[in-house]
Amino acid sequence: AMERSYVSVLLLLIVISCALAKDTGKKDSKDTTAKPKLPQTLSRGWGDQLIWTQTYEEALFRSKHSQKPLMIIHHLEDCPHSQALKKVFAEHKDIQKLAEKFILLNLVYETTDKNLAPDGQYVPRVLFIDPSLTVRADITGRYSNRLYAYEPTDISLLYSNMQKALKLLKTEL
């Protein structure tokens, strides 16, 4: 069953890229009534109703121009810790509401920016970046060996860290 879902995702990507290539000139009228599916796939299950950016570069650009802090979640689809955190994150109503105040990015691959791995490339890890494009190394989880790691039981700490990222931002601007 697993292989089949990968194949269908791959086919979907091929279809999307083909459609984009074709669709330069003509606008299809029924396209406008259908809900855009893009944020859904970009969320990767972290919050389907939230707006997620596609790339790190886009996220930095949006953060700088909107003056909203950026929240980056590094995770892997086949990592049980990532899956467990994703589940509580997606089901936490207050977090989902607060997340609307952020530029959001979740990554299943590492960026070349070393600032996003201050103490290593483990998953899941959550980092906050100010609109000044400074990584908030002061906003950490509870583990001294993996500063930006959160377990599902740390979800209230993650929530208060999100509040902290927004609050400190206000006082500094």
N, C-alpha and C positions, 0 to 999 in steps of 0.2 A: 504493500500500500504506500509505503514511504517513497519508493522510487517513482510511483505514478504521480504523486503530488509534485515532485521535483520536475518531472517531464511537463506537467501541465503549466507550472510556473514558467518554465523555459519557453514553452509554446506561447504563453501569454505575452512574455517579453518580446518575442519575435513578432507577434501580431501587432503589439503596441508600436514597436519601432518601424514596422512596415507602414502602419496606419499614419504615423507621424510624417514619414517620408512622402506619402501620397497626398496628405491633407493640406498641402501648402496653399493651393489655390482656392478650392471650393469649401464652403462651410456646410456641414450637414445640419438640417433643421432639427432633427431629433436628438442631436448631440446636446443641445442647450437644455432640454428638459431633463435628461438623465443626470443624476448626481455625479459629480466628478469622483472618480475612484482613487485618485492619486494619494491624498492624505492617508487613506485607509491602508494602502500598501506600505507607505513610508513609516507608519506608526509601528509596524512589525508587532502589533499587539500591546504596545505600551500605553495606548489611549487613542482609540480609533477616531474620536470626535475632535481630537486636538490637531493643530496644524504643525506638521513636522517638516523641517528643511531636509534637502536631499544630500547636500555635501557640507563639509566643514567650512569651505570657502564661502558658500552661500550663507551659512549660519553666522559667520563672523561679520559679513557684510550687513545682514539684516539686524544683528545685534547693535552694531555701530550706528546704523541709520535710524533705528527705531528707539534707541537708548533703552532697550530692554536687556536684562542680563541673559546670558546663554547657558543652557543646561545641557551637558553632553553625557549620554549614557553609553558606555562601552559594554557590549554583551556578546554572547554567542548563542546561536540557536540550539546547539547540542550540549550546552552547559547547564546542568541541573540547577546550579546556584542562580544563573541568569534567569532561567525560566521561573524559578520560585519568586525572585524579586519582581519580575515583570507582572506576575499574577497579582501580588498584593498592591503593587503600584497602580495597575489598571483598575483594581476594584476599590481603591481608596478615594472616596468621593472628594474629600478636602484637597488631596494632592492633585487630582484631576482638575479641580476648579483653579487652584493656585498656579498650576502649570500653564494656564492661559496667559499669565503675565510674563512668561519667558519665551525666548526663541528656543526652540527645541530641536535636538538632534540625537538620534540613536544610531550607533555604528556597530556593525558586525565585523569591522576590519580596523586595523590601526592606521592612524594618520602618520605622516612623516614628522609632524610637529612634536618635538621632544617634551614641550611644555605640558602636553596632555598625558604624559606618563612620568610624572615627577618621581615616582617611586616604583616604577615597573609597569609592565603591560599585562596586568591581570584583569579578569572579568568576574563579576560585573564591577564596574567602577563608575562613579558619577562625579563630574567636575563642573564647577561653575566659572563662568568667564564674564567679566564686566564689559559694558559697552566701550570702555577704553581699551578693550582687548587684552586685559590682564587676567591671567588665570588666578582664581581665588584659592591659593594654597592654604589659606587659613580656615576654609570650610571643609572639615574632614569628618569622617565617620569615627567609630569607636575603636578601631584596630590599629595598633602602633606599627604593625608590620605591613599593613595594606591600608594606607590612610584614607583612600577614597572608596573603599569597599563597604557595601551595606548588605546585611542579611535581611530576610523577610521580617525578622523580629525587630529590626532597626528602623522600621518604616516611619515611626513617629519622629525619630532623630532626623531622618531624611526630610520630613515635612518641616521641622523647625529650621533645618539648614537652608531649605528653599526660602523660608521667611527671612532668614538672616541675609541671604543673597539679595533679596529685594530691599530690606531695610537699610543695610549699610550703603547700598547704592544710592538711596534717597538722600542720606545725610552727606554723602561725599560730593554729590553734584551741585 
